[in-house]
């Protein structure tokens, strides 16, 4: 036994489906939520990290032990506006860009 739909009934379903429009709140809310999630998971943490690094670079002083982004450990011997002179060994100094400093060396704990 098969049931055949008549043309007028199927036309009613098609007409109802065509009349349904997406919810305006859903259309607006989804992109806003995606931008908010993107901001709080990616943009804001990167901004705060960049701000901390800039503050650390401004606060550098002679005698600070630092690590460059290239992995060179050294002690600040002299500071210029945009460069830093590092002492990496006895009688060995190198000049690097200030923004090449990755961070301060961790303090060693003595047992």
Buried (B, 14 or more C-beta within 10 A) or exposed (E): EEEEEEEEEEEEEEEEEEEEEEEEEEEEEEEEEEEEEEEEEEEEEEEEEEEEBEEBBEEBEEEBBBBBEEEBEBBBBEBEEEBBBBBEEEEEEBEBEBEBBBEBEEEEEEE
